Amino acid sequence: MRSLGYAVDIFSSAAEFLASPRLADTACLIADIHMPAMTGLELYRYLIDTGHAIPTILVTAFPNDADQARAANDGAVCYLRKPVDDEHLARCVREALSLDGSES
């Protein structure tokens, strides 16, 4: 993402991201489905429920129809399988930023 010119912050967990001062400034979130303590799906739902509907891309090494349907129903921008195709991820980020209004 940095090589494409985007500012990037990396967090080791959902809790670390939620506690960060960057939460309010985040224009696009890329989260793994399988994280300790709070999954990417749970994080995304929590953000929506607390009024922080950040355009989100979910990635997983273990795709399944239930998670994909839940992500789609909740409005995730993309649900990607690892290893993630760089071009597909870049398209998803551009889509997410256009939803947020952060990119012209």
Buried (B, 14 or more C-beta within 10 A) or exposed (E): BEEEEBEEEEBEEBBEBBEEEEBEEBBBBBBBBEBEEBBBBBBBBEBBEEEBBBBBBBBBEEBEEEBBEBBEEBEBBBBBEEEBEEEEBBEBBBBBBEBBEBBE
